Amino acid sequence: MLHLPPGAKRDLGRLITRIDAEFERRTLPEPNYIELAMFGWWWTRMRER
């Protein structure tokens, strides 16, 4: 995927986790927001393995 230093990956993970949490609070997100949330979901699943 992305070749980033460990610190950047951790920050990106935090950002995506925050986006994912925000997405779960919203019932009708903006269309382009869905892609970010799906990426966040995928990212967290990949990180758990």
Backbone atoms as SQL, in Angstrom:
CREATE TABLE atoms (id INTEGER PRIMARY KEY, chain TEXT, resi INTEGER, resn TEXT, atom TEXT, x REAL, y REAL, z REAL);
INSERT INTO atoms VALUES
  (1, 'A', 1, 'MET', 'N', 0.839, -1.189, 0.000),
  (2, 'A', 1, 'MET', 'CA', 0.000, 0.000, 0.000),
  (3, 'A', 1, 'MET', 'C', 0.881, 1.250, 0.000),
  (4, 'A', 2, 'LEU', 'N', 0.783, 2.053, 1.039),
  (5, 'A', 2, 'LEU', 'CA', 1.595, 3.261, 1.145),
  (6, 'A', 2, 'LEU', 'C', 2.894, 2.956, 1.867),
  (7, 'A', 3, 'HIS', 'N', 3.966, 3.529, 1.378),
  (8, 'A', 3, 'HIS', 'CA', 5.254, 3.345, 2.045),
  (9, 'A', 3, 'HIS', 'C', 5.535, 4.588, 2.880),
  (10, 'A', 4, 'LEU', 'N', 5.192, 4.501, 4.146),
  (11, 'A', 4, 'LEU', 'CA', 5.343, 5.633, 5.060),
  (12, 'A', 4, 'LEU', 'C', 6.181, 5.222, 6.258),
  (13, 'A', 5, 'PRO', 'N', 6.840, 6.169, 6.897),
  (14, 'A', 5, 'PRO', 'CA', 7.536, 5.843, 8.146),
  (15, 'A', 5, 'PRO', 'C', 6.528, 5.419, 9.213),
  (16, 'A', 6, 'PRO', 'N', 6.955, 4.591, 10.180),
  (17, 'A', 6, 'PRO', 'CA', 6.039, 4.072, 11.213),
  (18, 'A', 6, 'PRO', 'C', 5.204, 5.140, 11.901),
  (19, 'A', 7, 'GLY', 'N', 5.801, 6.272, 12.217),
  (20, 'A', 7, 'GLY', 'CA', 5.063, 7.343, 12.886),
  (21, 'A', 7, 'GLY', 'C', 3.927, 7.880, 12.029),
  (22, 'A', 8, 'ALA', 'N', 4.189, 8.015, 10.728),
  (23, 'A', 8, 'ALA', 'CA', 3.159, 8.518, 9.811),
  (24, 'A', 8, 'ALA', 'C', 2.020, 7.510, 9.697),
  (25, 'A', 9, 'LYS', 'N', 2.370, 6.223, 9.649),
  (26, 'A', 9, 'LYS', 'CA', 1.332, 5.188, 9.578),
  (27, 'A', 9, 'LYS', 'C', 0.466, 5.212, 10.826),
  (28, 'A', 10, 'ARG', 'N', 1.092, 5.419, 11.972),
  (29, 'A', 10, 'ARG', 'CA', 0.337, 5.467, 13.229),
  (30, 'A', 10, 'ARG', 'C', -0.615, 6.662, 13.233),
  (31, 'A', 11, 'ASP', 'N', -0.115, 7.820, 12.786),
  (32, 'A', 11, 'ASP', 'CA', -0.960, 9.016, 12.722),
  (33, 'A', 11, 'ASP', 'C', -2.096, 8.832, 11.729),
  (34, 'A', 12, 'LEU', 'N', -1.787, 8.221, 10.583),
  (35, 'A', 12, 'LEU', 'CA', -2.813, 7.953, 9.578),
  (36, 'A', 12, 'LEU', 'C', -3.867, 7.019, 10.147),
  (37, 'A', 13, 'GLY', 'N', -3.405, 6.015, 10.885),
  (38, 'A', 13, 'GLY', 'CA', -4.337, 5.089, 11.532),
  (39, 'A', 13, 'GLY', 'C', -5.253, 5.799, 12.512),
  (40, 'A', 14, 'ARG', 'N', -4.691, 6.722, 13.289),
  (41, 'A', 14, 'ARG', 'CA', -5.502, 7.492, 14.245),
  (42, 'A', 14, 'ARG', 'C', -6.531, 8.348, 13.522),
  (43, 'A', 15, 'LEU', 'N', -6.082, 9.002, 12.447),
  (44, 'A', 15, 'LEU', 'CA', -6.981, 9.853, 11.665),
  (45, 'A', 15, 'LEU', 'C', -8.133, 9.037, 11.094),
  (46, 'A', 16, 'ILE', 'N', -7.803, 7.887, 10.521),
  (47, 'A', 16, 'ILE', 'CA', -8.823, 7.025, 9.924),
  (48, 'A', 16, 'ILE', 'C', -9.768, 6.484, 10.982),
  (49, 'A', 17, 'THR', 'N', -9.231, 6.151, 12.152),
  (50, 'A', 17, 'THR', 'CA', -10.088, 5.677, 13.247),
  (51, 'A', 17, 'THR', 'C', -11.084, 6.759, 13.637),
  (52, 'A', 18, 'ARG', 'N', -10.619, 7.997, 13.674),
  (53, 'A', 18, 'ARG', 'CA', -11.491, 9.127, 14.005),
  (54, 'A', 18, 'ARG', 'C', -12.558, 9.319, 12.928),
  (55, 'A', 19, 'ILE', 'N', -12.162, 9.217, 11.673),
  (56, 'A', 19, 'ILE', 'CA', -13.110, 9.326, 10.555),
  (57, 'A', 19, 'ILE', 'C', -14.148, 8.208, 10.652),
  (58, 'A', 20, 'ASP', 'N', -13.677, 6.996, 10.966),
  (59, 'A', 20, 'ASP', 'CA', -14.562, 5.840, 11.078),
  (60, 'A', 20, 'ASP', 'C', -15.573, 6.045, 12.202),
  (61, 'A', 21, 'ALA', 'N', -15.116, 6.574, 13.329),
  (62, 'A', 21, 'ALA', 'CA', -16.017, 6.834, 14.462),
  (63, 'A', 21, 'ALA', 'C', -17.053, 7.890, 14.085),
  (64, 'A', 22, 'GLU', 'N', -16.617, 8.917, 13.385),
  (65, 'A', 22, 'GLU', 'CA', -17.532, 9.966, 12.930),
  (66, 'A', 22, 'GLU', 'C', -18.555, 9.385, 11.955),
  (67, 'A', 23, 'PHE', 'N', -18.085, 8.510, 11.076),
  (68, 'A', 23, 'PHE', 'CA', -18.964, 7.866, 10.097),
  (69, 'A', 23, 'PHE', 'C', -20.067, 7.065, 10.788),
  (70, 'A', 24, 'GLU', 'N', -19.702, 6.359, 11.852),
  (71, 'A', 24, 'GLU', 'CA', -20.684, 5.550, 12.577),
  (72, 'A', 24, 'GLU', 'C', -21.754, 6.416, 13.237),
  (73, 'A', 25, 'ARG', 'N', -21.414, 7.660, 13.591),
  (74, 'A', 25, 'ARG', 'CA', -22.391, 8.564, 14.204),
  (75, 'A', 25, 'ARG', 'C', -23.374, 9.127, 13.191),
  (76, 'A', 26, 'ARG', 'N', -22.937, 9.226, 11.941),
  (77, 'A', 26, 'ARG', 'CA', -23.790, 9.816, 10.901),
  (78, 'A', 26, 'ARG', 'C', -24.671, 8.749, 10.263),
  (79, 'A', 27, 'THR', 'N', -25.890, 9.114, 9.947),
  (80, 'A', 27, 'THR', 'CA', -26.788, 8.163, 9.287),
  (81, 'A', 27, 'THR', 'C', -26.708, 8.309, 7.772),
  (82, 'A', 28, 'LEU', 'N', -26.589, 9.548, 7.283),
  (83, 'A', 28, 'LEU', 'CA', -26.493, 9.790, 5.843),
  (84, 'A', 28, 'LEU', 'C', -25.256, 10.635, 5.535),
  (85, 'A', 29, 'PRO', 'N', -24.093, 9.982, 5.436),
  (86, 'A', 29, 'PRO', 'CA', -22.861, 10.721, 5.152),
  (87, 'A', 29, 'PRO', 'C', -22.802, 11.194, 3.698),
  (88, 'A', 30, 'GLU', 'N', -21.907, 12.119, 3.415),
  (89, 'A', 30, 'GLU', 'CA', -21.694, 12.578, 2.050),
  (90, 'A', 30, 'GLU', 'C', -21.132, 11.410, 1.237),
  (91, 'A', 31, 'PRO', 'N', -21.484, 11.342, -0.059),
  (92, 'A', 31, 'PRO', 'CA', -21.017, 10.222, -0.896),
  (93, 'A', 31, 'PRO', 'C', -19.504, 10.005, -0.865),
  (94, 'A', 32, 'ASN', 'N', -18.712, 11.085, -0.928),
  (95, 'A', 32, 'ASN', 'CA', -17.257, 10.902, -0.925),
  (96, 'A', 32, 'ASN', 'C', -16.743, 10.486, 0.456),
  (97, 'A', 33, 'TYR', 'N', -17.550, 10.697, 1.479),
  (98, 'A', 33, 'TYR', 'CA', -17.168, 10.307, 2.838),
  (99, 'A', 33, 'TYR', 'C', -17.246, 8.797, 3.016),
  (100, 'A', 34, 'ILE', 'N', -18.151, 8.167, 2.281),
  (101, 'A', 34, 'ILE', 'CA', -18.321, 6.711, 2.365),
  (102, 'A', 34, 'ILE', 'C', -17.024, 6.005, 1.972),
  (103, 'A', 35, 'GLU', 'N', -16.373, 6.500, 0.929),
  (104, 'A', 35, 'GLU', 'CA', -15.113, 5.889, 0.497),
  (105, 'A', 35, 'GLU', 'C', -14.064, 5.957, 1.596),
  (106, 'A', 36, 'LEU', 'N', -13.966, 7.099, 2.255),
  (107, 'A', 36, 'LEU', 'CA', -13.012, 7.245, 3.361),
  (108, 'A', 36, 'LEU', 'C', -13.343, 6.280, 4.492),
  (109, 'A', 37, 'ALA', 'N', -14.622, 6.155, 4.802),
  (110, 'A', 37, 'ALA', 'CA', -15.038, 5.273, 5.888),
  (111, 'A', 37, 'ALA', 'C', -14.765, 3.812, 5.527),
  (112, 'A', 38, 'MET', 'N', -15.011, 3.442, 4.277),
  (113, 'A', 38, 'MET', 'CA', -14.738, 2.074, 3.838),
  (114, 'A', 38, 'MET', 'C', -13.241, 1.792, 3.907),
  (115, 'A', 39, 'PHE', 'N', -12.436, 2.773, 3.503),
  (116, 'A', 39, 'PHE', 'CA', -10.989, 2.618, 3.603),
  (117, 'A', 39, 'PHE', 'C', -10.573, 2.476, 5.060),
  (118, 'A', 40, 'GLY', 'N', -11.204, 3.256, 5.929),
  (119, 'A', 40, 'GLY', 'CA', -10.918, 3.170, 7.361),
  (120, 'A', 40, 'GLY', 'C', -11.271, 1.808, 7.924),
  (121, 'A', 41, 'TRP', 'N', -12.402, 1.268, 7.472),
  (122, 'A', 41, 'TRP', 'CA', -12.826, -0.061, 7.917),
  (123, 'A', 41, 'TRP', 'C', -11.807, -1.103, 7.467),
  (124, 'A', 42, 'TRP', 'N', -11.410, -1.011, 6.180),
  (125, 'A', 42, 'TRP', 'CA', -10.446, -1.960, 5.631),
  (126, 'A', 42, 'TRP', 'C', -9.105, -1.839, 6.360),
  (127, 'A', 43, 'TRP', 'N', -8.685, -0.585, 6.595),
  (128, 'A', 43, 'TRP', 'CA', -7.405, -0.335, 7.250),
  (129, 'A', 43, 'TRP', 'C', -7.367, -0.949, 8.648),
  (130, 'A', 44, 'THR', 'N', -8.447, -0.761, 9.419),
  (131, 'A', 44, 'THR', 'CA', -8.467, -1.306, 10.780),
  (132, 'A', 44, 'THR', 'C', -8.482, -2.828, 10.743),
  (133, 'A', 45, 'ARG', 'N', -9.194, -3.423, 9.776),
  (134, 'A', 45, 'ARG', 'CA', -9.214, -4.889, 9.666),
  (135, 'A', 45, 'ARG', 'C', -7.826, -5.417, 9.316),
  (136, 'A', 46, 'MET', 'N', -7.133, -4.732, 8.412),
  (137, 'A', 46, 'MET', 'CA', -5.791, -5.161, 8.013),
  (138, 'A', 46, 'MET', 'C', -4.807, -5.014, 9.174),
  (139, 'A', 47, 'ARG', 'N', -4.968, -3.972, 9.962),
  (140, 'A', 47, 'ARG', 'CA', -4.055, -3.736, 11.089),
  (141, 'A', 47, 'ARG', 'C', -4.255, -4.759, 12.200),
  (142, 'A', 48, 'GLU', 'N', -5.455, -5.319, 12.309),
  (143, 'A', 48, 'GLU', 'CA', -5.728, -6.289, 13.369),
  (144, 'A', 48, 'GLU', 'C', -5.041, -7.629, 13.111),
  (145, 'A', 49, 'ARG', 'N', -4.696, -7.899, 11.839),
  (146, 'A', 49, 'ARG', 'CA', -4.092, -9.197, 11.502),
  (147, 'A', 49, 'ARG', 'C', -2.597, -9.222, 11.748);
